[in-house]
Amino acid sequence: MRGRDSNTQRIFNWNTHSSTDREKFRVIFTAPNSTCLGNTVQYFLIDTLEKYNYYRLFCLEAERQNPGLSYVQIYIYSE
C-alpha cells in the first residue's frame, strides 16, 4: 500500500476487511499503532487460512484534507 504523493494526506489508523459475498465483511488485519500510510510503499503480511473475493480498507483516523491511497496491490501466496 502507498498513500498519496504529498505526504500531508496520511491515514493513521486503519484496518483491512474481507468478504466472500460482499455482504458480511470481517477484519483480517489491523494496523499496528505506529503505522501511517504516507508517500512510501509499505508491505503487510496478512495470515489467514480462508480465501476471500473482496477486500476493503477501512480508515478510522486520517489527516483532514483528502486522505487516501495512490497504490494498493494484493499478492496471494500459497505453498
KAKATA-V32872 format. One record per residue. N is the residue number from 1. PHI is phi in whole degrees, -180 to 180 (none if undefined). PSI is psi in whole degrees, 0 to 359 (999 if undefined). Layout:
BEGIN
N,PHI,PSI + N,PHI,PSI
END
This chain:
BEGIN
1,none,150 + 2,-144,135 + 3,-78,192 + 4,-72,161 + 5,-64,323 + 6,-73,342 + 7,61,22 + 8,-121,14 + 9,-128,46 + 10,-80,155 + 11,-108,126 + 12,-101,324 + 13,-132,120 + 14,-156,164 + 15,-148,167 + 16,-114,132 + 17,-112,156 + 18,-142,161 + 19,-156,156 + 20,-102,343 + 21,-129,4 + 22,68,5 + 23,-105,308 + 24,-109,109 + 25,-102,148 + 26,-133,150 + 27,-75,125 + 28,-112,348 + 29,-156,133 + 30,-119,129 + 31,-65,139 + 32,-61,159 + 33,-54,321 + 34,-90,9 + 35,-87,125 + 36,-126,130 + 37,-88,101 + 38,-116,214 + 39,-93,23 + 40,-122,150 + 41,-73,134 + 42,-128,148 + 43,-116,140 + 44,-134,131 + 45,-92,122 + 46,-112,113 + 47,-98,114 + 48,-146,150 + 49,-94,344 + 50,-90,156 + 51,-105,139 + 52,-127,155 + 53,-105,337 + 54,-131,141 + 55,-134,150 + 56,-149,149 + 57,-99,128 + 58,-113,112 + 59,-88,128 + 60,-104,330 + 61,-152,133 + 62,-156,171 + 63,-69,157 + 64,-67,319 + 65,-91,103 + 66,51,52 + 67,-67,156 + 68,169,187 + 69,-114,149 + 70,-109,349 + 71,-157,130 + 72,-142,133 + 73,-143,136 + 74,-114,126 + 75,-108,139 + 76,-109,124 + 77,-119,130 + 78,-142,153 + 79,-93,999
END
